[in-house]
C-alpha cells in the first residue's frame, strides 16, 4: 500500500539518455527469518529520479509524484533502468501503470527485468494500449543482438483506458515467471532461463506512460512447475462416433477423481455452497486434485457464493474452468471478475417451447455463456440443431443407463453429464467405424458461389433450398448511408460497374448487374440491400450469418435487425475485434464471432498452448472463434468441444480439407459448396425403440431418414441392421433380426453413403432387443 505523501505541483525535470542521478544503488531492507526482502520501495515523491536510476534512451520526467516516460514512436523508445544493490533475479515487481496517450492502439509500455549491463539483454512485460488484441500482452526477450524474441503472448479483457491506473505484477523465480494485471494471472511461463539475475526498468514505445507505487521484494518460494497449470486435453472416450459428446461426471468426490481420470471422462461437475464445500470436501482441495486430470465445472446457485469463489479462483490463478448456474446473472458476475472462465447456464423449467428457446439463447449470449445445460427429457435432435445454429453448445443431463446414453448421443449434444460414466462409455463402444449420428450444420458462404452469383438473392435462395442451416453474407455502407450486401470494398469484381461502395449511392449500386458476370442465366440480378436480405428469410428457419466488412456500421446493422424483429435469426461476425465488441455492446443478445486466421503450431504441446490461449481469448471477449479451417488442429477442435464452445470455420472449397476436419470432429463448416453436405440425410429414425422376441423368431425393421433439418419430412432409405452382441444373442440379415439366445442387446439401423469421396455411416438410435425362451 502506498504511504501517504504530499501532493504538490512541481516543475518537471526532463532527463535525457545518458544522464544519471547519483551512482548510489538502492539498498534493500534486511531480511528477517527468511522472509521476503524489501528491495525497492519508491513512490516518486522527489522531483528527480531516485538515486542510481539511469535514462538509457529517450525522455523521462518526474512530476507530481509519478515517473513519466514519453516516446513519439516505437523507433524512438524511452527507457529507464534502476540498478539493484542485491544481485538477484528472483523477485516480485509491482507498479501502477497509466497510459496518458498512445500514437495508436498497437503501441506499448513495459516493465523490464533481469536487465544486463544497464542496457540489454533483458526480459519485459509489455502491454499494448489495445490490450485486447491477441498479442496485447507479451513476455519478450531483448536478446544479446539487441533484437526481439517474443516468448509468450496473450490478451487482456479490456483495452487500457487512458488516465486509468492498472496494477502490474511480475513474479520471477529461476526460469519461472508469472505476469499479472490487477491480480489476474495473464502470462505463466518457464522460458526465462537465459538470464537469471539483473536490474529492473521501465520502457515506453509510441506512448506516454506513468509509473507509480513501485515495490520490489525478493521471491523466496519456488513457483509451481508449469506442467501443473499448463494446457491439457483429458482423454476422450474410445468410440467410432465422429464428434462424439464429451463426458462429464456429476459424481464429485476425491475418490471419483482418482477412479475416472484417464478413462474418457473429461470434466467433473462441482456443486458448491457459500462455504466452498463440494459434498463435504473443500472446493480448493477438489480443484488441486483435478489439476491436469479433469476440467472443473463449478456450479453455484446462491449469490453469496460468488465472492468467495472469485477470490479462490484468483488466488489459485485458475483460468481453465466452467461456471455453471441456473442464474445467467450469477455466471456474468463471476465472469466479470474471472473473464477467462467459461459460462454455462442450467435450464431448470419443466417445458421448453419456441419462445422459451429464443429467450434462453438470448440470455446465454447476453451474459457471456456459450453452453446450455438441459435435462434429457427436454432434448431432441431438432432442439440441439437450433442451439448449434446459434453457436451455442449443449450438454445433456442423463445417461444413468445405456439406453439413456444412446438417446442423448442421438440428440447431437456436445456433452453428457452423468452420475455414472460406465453406461455412457459402454454406449460409445457400440458404434461402427466413421459413424455420424446426424449431419453437421452447414453455413452457405455468400450464398452458393459454386452454383450461383455470390451475395445475390438468387444464390441465397438456392443455398436455402439445398438445406443450408446458416446463410452467410457481407455488408458495406453506401455513400448515402444505406447497407448493401457486398464482399469487396468495390463493386468491380462481382458487377458490371466500378467504384468503391462507400463512394456510390444506393441508387447507383441498384442499377448494377450482379449476376451477368457469373452467367447470362443470372443477368439482371441486383445487389441486395441488407433489409431485402433480412426480409427474404424472415421466419424461414435459416440463421443469417452477417459479416460486417466496413467499420462504424454496427449501429445501423443492429437497428435494421431490430426493426425487422430478427434478433433470434441473426449472428454477427467480423475480422475487426472492435466491430465485434461494439456490436455486442449494442445488442448483447445476438451471438458474435471473431474471424481470424493463424498458422498451426508444429508440436502437440504448442498446439495445446495455442488452443488454450484462443479459447481464453474467446471467453474473455464473449465471442466464438470463427477461424479459417487452416487454423484448426485436432487438438484445437477437441479442446473447444471439451470446453463447451461451438464455432464456425471458413471457407471450405476443397473436399479433402472438409473431410479431414469433419474427421477431426468439426461441426460448423462455412463453404461455397453447400451441396457437398446437404445431399446426405440429416439423421435416421426407427419405428420402435424396444423389441421383444422369442428364440427362433424374427422381426423386420425399416428405418426412415429425415432429409432436412427444417422439415419433418421422412423418406424411405436403404438401410441395414447390425447388432452389438457379435452374433451371440441375435443374427442380422439385411433388415431382419433373428433371435438366437436369451439376453439383451442393441440393434442399430445404418445407412452407408458417399460424401466428399469417402464412405460414411449414418446410424440410428439403437433398438433395445430382449430375447427370451
N, C-alpha and C positions, 0 to 999 in steps of 0.2 A: 504494500500500500504506500502511496506517495505521502511523504512527510509534508506538513503544512509549510507553505512558503509564501513570501510576499510577492504579489503580482505587481509589476510596475513597468511603465513604458520605458524602453531603452532604445538607444540608437544602435542599430545593428552593426556588428563588426564583421566585415566581409573578409573571408580568408581565402586565399588562392593557393593553387597547387604548390607544394614545396615549403609552405610556411608551417612552423611548428611552435607551439607554446610550451616551453619548458620541456626538458628531456626526462623529467622525473616520471617514473611509471606509477600506475595506480596500485597501491598496496592493499592486499586482501586483509580482512579481519582474521584473527587467529581461529583455527578450528578448535572445537571443544568436543571431546569424547567421540570422535569420528563423525560428528555431524557435518552437514554441508558447510563449506567455507563461503563466506560472502566475498566475492572477488571484486565486484564493481557495484556501486550504488550511485546513480547520477540523475539528478533532476534538472540540470542545466540552469541553476539559479544564477550563476555568474554571467557576466556579459561577454565572456570569451570561452574558447574551447577549454575543456578540462586539461590539466597538466599532462603532457606527454602525447596528447592526441595530435594527429598529423593529417593535413589535407593532401591527398595523393594526386587528385585530379579535380578540375572544375572549381566550383564555388560553394562554400558553406557559410552559413550565417547563424549566429546565436542571438535570439531576441525573444523577449517576453517568456523566458524560461523554456525555450524549445530549440532543438538543433534543426536547422532547415538546410536542405540540400536543393540546389537548383541546377537543372540540366536542360538545355534547349533542344537536345536531340540525343538519340542513342549513340551517335558517333562522338558525342561530347559529354560523357558521363561525369557525375560528381561523386568523389569517393573520399571517405574519411576513415582512418584506421586508428583504433585505440589499443595500444600495447598493454599486455597483462604482465604483472610482476611475476606471477607464478606460471611457469611453462607447462601448460596443460591444454588439452582439447576436450577434456571430459567436463562439460559444464552445461548449465541451463541459462539461456539468454532470454530475457523478457523485455519487451519495449512496446510502447504505444506508437503506432504509425498512422499518420494522417496525410492523405493526398490533398494538396491545395490546388493543383492543376495538372493536366496531362495534355501533351500535344495531340494524342489520340489514345483510344482505349487499349491499344496493344502495348503502350509504354509502361514502364515498371519502376519499382524501387525494391531495395533488398537490404537484408541484414547479412553481412559477410561473417564468416567464422573460419577458424583454423587458417588465418591469413599468414602466409610465409614471407619473410624478409620485408615486412611492412609494405608489400605490394601484391604479388601473386607468386605462386598459385594460391587459391582459396576456394572454399565452398560458399554457397549463398542460398538463402531462402528468398526467392524473388516472387513478387506479387504484381501482377498487371492491374492497372486501373479497371480494365474489363475482366475481372477475376472469374467471371462465369464462363469464359472461353475454355475449351478443352485443355489448353495449356495455360490457363490463367494463373496457376501457381506452379513454381518449379523448384526442384532441388538440382542445382547445377554446380559444375566444377569449372573454374577458370584454370586451365592447366599450365604446365611449365612452358608451353609455347605461346602463352597468352591468347589461347583460343577457348571457345566454349565447348563443354561437353554437358548436354542436358541428360542427367542420370535418372530423373523422375519428373513426371508432370501430372497435374490434376487440376481441379477447378474449385471454386467456392460457390456457395448458394446464392450469392448476390454480388453485383459489382461493388467495388469500394466507392462509397459515396464521397464526394468532395467535402472537406471540412468535418469529417466524422472520424474519430479515432478508433482503431482496431488494435486489439492486443495480440501481438505476435510472440510466439514462444518457440525456442529451439532447444531440444534435449539431445545432447551428444554424449555418447559413451562408446569408446572404441570405434568400431566400424558402424555401429548402430546410431541412427539419427531419427528423431521424430520431430515433425514441424506442426505447429498448432496455430489456429486463429480463433480468438475468443474461446479458448479452452476446447476447441473441436480439433481432433487429430485430422490432418489433411494429407500428410505425407509420412510414410513409415518405411524406412529403408535400411539396408545393411551395406550400402555401397560407398561408405565414407572411409575406406581403408587406406587410400593413397597418402593421406596426411592426417596424423592423429593428434597433433598439437598445433597451436598457433593463436594469433591475436584475433580480435573481433573488429568489425567495422560496419559502415553504412554506405549505401550507394543509391543514386538516382539516375535514371536513363530516360530522357524525354519527359521528365516530370519535375514538379516542385513538391517536396515532401518534408514533413516534420516528424521528428522522433522525440519521445519524452519518456520519463519514468523508466529509465533503463536500470535493470538489475541483472547481474551475472553471479551465479552461485556455482559451486562445484557440484558435479554429479557423481555421487559415491556408488549408488546401486547400479548393478548391471540391468540393462533393458532386456525384456524377454526376447528369446530367439524369434526372428522374423517369421519362421515357419508356423509359429503358434498363432499368428494373426494374419497370415497371408491368404491369398485367394485359393479356393479349393472346390473340387467337384465331388460331392458324395457319390458313392457308387449307385448307379441306377439299376433297377430290377432287370434280370435277364428276360428278354422277350423278343419275339419276331414282329411285334406291332411297331409300325413306324410312327414316331411322335407319340409314344405311349405316355399316359399321365405319370407324373412323379408321385411318389407315395409319401404321405405324412402320417406320423403316428401321434395319436392323442393320448397314448399311454405314457404319461410323463413321469418317470421315476429314474433315479440314477442307475438302477439295475437294468431298466429298459434301454438306456443309452448303450450300456455295455453289450446287451444282447442283440440290439438292432444295427449298431454301427457296422457298415460294410456289407449288409445283407440285401441292399436295394432300397432302403428307406432313407430318403434324402433329408427330411425335416422332422422336427418334433414340435407339437403344439403345447405351449406352456401357459396354462391358465393361472394368472397370478392375482393376488389380492393387494390391498394397500400396504400390507406388511412385506410385500415382495416374497411371498411363500408360494411354492408350487407343490401341492399335495404334501405339505409338511416339510419340504426341503427348500432352503433359501434359493431364490432365483439366481443369485450370484454364483452359487455352487453348481447349479444346473448349467449355467452358461459356460462356466470354466470347464466342466466335464465334457460339454458338447463341442468345444472348440476344435476345429479341424476335422470333426467327425460328422456332424449334422448341422443343419441350418435352423436357428431358433425362430419360431413363430410365437410371439408373445401376445397373449390375449388379455386385455383389460376391459372392464365394464364400468368402473367407478372413476369419476374424475379425480378423486383424492389419490388414486394410484399413479396418476400421470407424473406428478412432480418427483417422487422418489424413483420412479422408473427412469425418467430422463436423467436424473443425477447418476444413477447406476450405469447407464449406457455411456454417458460422458466419462465417468470415472474409469470405466473399463475400456474406453476407446473402441466400443463395438459399433461397427458400421454395417456388417452383413447380417441384417435382422429384418424380420417382418413384424409389423404392428397390426394386430387384428382386434376389431371391436364391432359390436352391432351399432355403435355410435360413430358415424363418419367424423363428427366434430372432435371426438377423442383421438382418432387417428391423426387428424390435422394438427391437433395440439402437440402431440409428440413429434410429428414430422417437422414442425416449425423449429423445434429445438435440436432435433437429430435428423437433418434433412436427407441423409443417405438412407435412412430407414425406409423400407417399402411399405406401402399401405394396403390393407385388405379389410373389407367390410363384410360382416356376417349378416345375411338376410334371415330374420327370425320371425317373419309373419307367416300366416297359415296358407296364404294364396299368393299368386304372382301373375296378375293379368297384364295386358299390354301397357296400360297406364302405369302400373307399378314398375314394370320393367324399365320404361323410359325414365321415370323418376329416380329409380335406383341407379341407373347408369349415369345420369346427370350428376347425382350426388357423389358417385365414385370419382368422376372426373374433377368435380369442383373441389373435393377435399384431398386430391393428390393420391388417390388409391387406384391401383391397376388390377386388383384381384377381387373378384366376387366369390364369397364362400356361401354355398347354397345347399340345403339338405337334399338328399337323393329324391325324396318324394315329390319335389317340385321341379326336378330337372327333366329335360328332354333334349334330343339332338337339335331340334329347331331352336330351343331357347339358348343353348350353348353357341350355336351358329350366330344368333343375334348378338350375343356378347362379343364373340370373336370379331364380327364385322365392325364393331365399335371399339376394337383394340382393348378389350377387357378380358383378362384370363379368368377361368372359372375353376374353383376347387369344389368338389362334391363331398358331402359328409355321408359316410355309409361304408359299405364294403365289409360288414361284420361277418358275412358268409360269402362263399364263392359266387353264388347266383347274383347277389347284390353287386359284387365287384364287376362281373361281366356287364351288368346293366349300366353301371357308371362308365365303364370303358366305352360303351357304345353310345353314350351321350356326347362323347368327344371332349370330356373335361380335361383340364390340364393337370389336375392333381386330385388325389383321392385321400381324404382324411379318414383314418380307420383306427379303432381301438386295437384290433388285432391285424397285424400285417400279413400273417401266414395265408389266409384265404385270398388276399389280393395277389400275393406273389405266386400262388398256385394258379390263379386265373390267368396271369400273364404268361405262364409257361405253356398254355394250351394251343397257341395260335401258330399257323404255318408261316413259312418264310414270306417276307415282303407283304405283310398284312396291312391293309388300310381298313379302318372301321368307318371312315367317311372321307369324302373328297376334301382337300384343302380349300380354304376360301381363296378367291381369285379377285385381284384388283385389275381392272382393264385400263391400261396405261394410255392416256389421251384418247380413250375410246378403243378402237381396234385398228391401229395403223397398218397392220398386215393385210387387212381386207377393205378398209375404207379410209378416206382422208382424216388425218388426225385432228382432234379437237373440233369436230363438227357434230351437229345433231344426228346426222346420218350414221356416223361412226359410233356415237354413244348408243343409239338405238340398236345397232347391230350387236354391240357388246352385251347390251341388256338382254336381247333375245337369245343370245348364246349362253346366258346364265351367269354373267359376271355378278359377283357379290358386292363389289365396290366399283365405282367408275371414277377414274382419276382425271383431273383437269388442271389447267394452269390459268392464272389471272394476271392481267395487266390493267392499267388505267389509262384512258384516252386523255387527250388534251383538254377536253371539256368535262372531265371528271366522271366518266362512265366506266364501269367494269366490263371488260370483254375477255373472252376465252382465247388465249394465245400463249404459246410456249416461249417463243423468241421475243427479244426486245423489238424486233422489226417484223413487218408483215411479208418481207421479201421471199422467204423460203416456201411458205405454205399458201400464198395467194398470188394473184396476178398483179399485185400492187407493189409499191416500195415505200419505205419510210419507217420511222420509229412509231410505235403505238402511242407513246407519250406526246408525239408531235402531230398526231392526226386526230380529227374529231370523230365522234361516234358515227355520224352520218357518212363521213368519208370511208370509214372502215366497213360500214354496212354495204357500201357499193362494190366492195371487192368480191371476187370469186374464190372461195376457199376449197373448192373441190376439183376444179378443172386440171390442176397440176398433177393430181393423183391419177385421174382417169376422166375421159369425156363423159363417162356414165354419171359422174357426180358434179358435172357442170352446173353452176347456179347455187351451190351450197354457200351459205352465208357464214361469216364469223359470228358465233353466238354471243349474245350478252350473257353475263353471269345470271341475271334474273331469268332469262329464257332457259338456261340450263337447269336452274333450280325448278322452275315451273314444269319443265319437261319430265321430271322424275319424282315430283312430289307425290308421296303416298304409294309409290310403286314397289317399295321393299328393297331397293338398292341404296347402299350408303354412298354418298358423294365425297370423294377424297379430293380436297381442294388445296392445291399448292399455290401459295402467294409468291409470285415472282418479283413483283415490284415492292419496294419499301414504302411504308406510310399509307398503305391501303387497308390496313386491318379494320379500322373503324367502319369504313364503307362496306367491307365484306360482311362484318357482323351485322350491320344494320339491315342489309338485304336478306340475310339468312333469317333474322328475326321477323322482318316484315312478311316473309313467306311462311312463317311458322314452321321452320325446318331445323330447329336446334337438334332434334333427335335423328336427323337424316344426313348429318354432315360431320366430317372430320377435317381438321386443318393441318397442313404441314408446310415446312419451308426450310431452305438451307440457311436462312438468316435467323439466328437464335433470338435476336431482338424482336423480330417479327413474330416468332412463336410465343415469346413471353408476353408481348403486347396483346396478342390475340387471347391468351389465357387470362390476362388481367381484365380484358373487356368482357369476355364470356367464358368463365372457367368451366361451365357445364359442357362445353364442346371439347372433345378429345383433341390433343395436339401432338404432332410428331415432328421430330428433328431429323432432317435429311442430312446425310453426310456420307463420305467415302474415305476409307483408310486402308492401308495395307494390312495383310495378315502377318503377325509376327512369326518368326521361323521356328521357335521352340514351343513345346506344350506349356512350359512354365510361363513364357512370355504371353502366350495366347490367353492363359487364365488371368494374368495380371491385367491384360487389355480388357477382357470381359468384365472384370471387377470394376475397373475404372469407368467404363462406359455405362454399366448398369447403375453405379453410384451417381454418375452424371445425370442419367435419365430420372432417377428417383429424386435427386435434388431439384431438377428443373421441372419435374412433374410432366414429362413428355415420354413418348415412345421413341425407340431407336429405329428409325426408318432408314437403314443404311443401304448402300449398294450391296448386291449379293457378293461381290468380290471382297467385301469387308468381313464376310462371315467365315467362321470355322465351326467345326462340330462342337468344340469346347464352348464357343460363344453361344451357339444355339441352345445347348444343354444348360448352360449357366443361366440364360434368360428363362428357360422353361422352369427350372427348379426354383427360380425366384419370382415366379408369377408375372411374367411380362410377355405380352403378345405384341409383335411388331410386324411391319410390312416392309418388304425389301425389293429393290428395283435394280435394273429393268431387265427382265429375262427375255432375251432374243435368241438364245441358244438352248436347244433341247437338252444337251448333255449337262450344261450347268444347272438347269432346273431339276433334272433328275438327281444330280448329286446333292443338291440342297434339300430336296424332299427326303432323300435317304438319310440325311443328317438330322431330319426332324423339323424343318421349317414348315410353317403352315400358312404364311401370308405372302405369296409371290405377287409382285406387280409386273405385268407383262404386256407386250404388244400382241401376244398370241393367246387370247382367252380360249380359243378353240382347242388348244392343246389339252387343256384340263376339263373343259366343260363337256367334252364328248363322253366322259366317264360318268356313270351313275353316281349319285351322291352317297347312297347307303342302301343296304339290303334289309328286308323285313320278312320274318317268317310268320305264318298264320297262328302259331301257337308257341308258348314258352315252356310247356311241360307235356310229356308224352309217357303214358303207362303202357307197357307191353308185357305179354306173357312170352315165356321162352318158346321160340319157334315161330312167333307171329311177326308180321311186318307192318310198316307204315310208310307212306309216301309223303314227302314234304316238298312243296314247291314254293320257293321264296319269290318275292317280288322286289322290284327296285324302285326307289324314289329317284327320279331323273333330274329334279330341280329343287333347290332349297326354297324357292319362293312359292312352290305349288305342292299341293297334297297329292298330285297325280302319281299313280303307281303303274308300272308296266311289268308284264311277264318278262323274265330274263333267263338266259341259260345258266343254270347253277348245278353244282354237285354238292354232295354232303361229305363231311369227314368227321370221324369220331376221335376223341382224345384218349380212348382206352386201348388203342393198338390191337383191336380185334378180340379182346377178351370178353367183353360184355355184349357188344353189338358188331355186326358186319355191315358194311356200307357198299352198296352198288348203285352208282348214279345218284338218284334222289330217294332211294329206298333204304330204310333201316330194317335190319333183321335182328331180332333178339336172340342172343346165344346163351347167356348165362345170367343168373340173378345178380343184381347190383345196380349202382347208379353211375351214369356217365353223362357227358355233354356232347351233343352233336351240333355241328355248325353247318350252315349253308355258305358256299363260297362261289363268287363269280370271278373268273380269270379273264383279264383283258390286257391289251397292249396300249401303253401310253408312253410317249417320249421314247419310243423304241425299246421299251423294257416291259417285261411281264409283271403285272401286279395282281394281287388278290384282294377283292373287296369281300369282307367276311361279316356275316350276320351275328347278332347276339345269339348265344347258344340256346338250344332246346335241352332242358334237363330231362333225360330219359331214365325211367325207372323200370327195370326188368324183374319180373317175379315168376315163380313156378305156377 
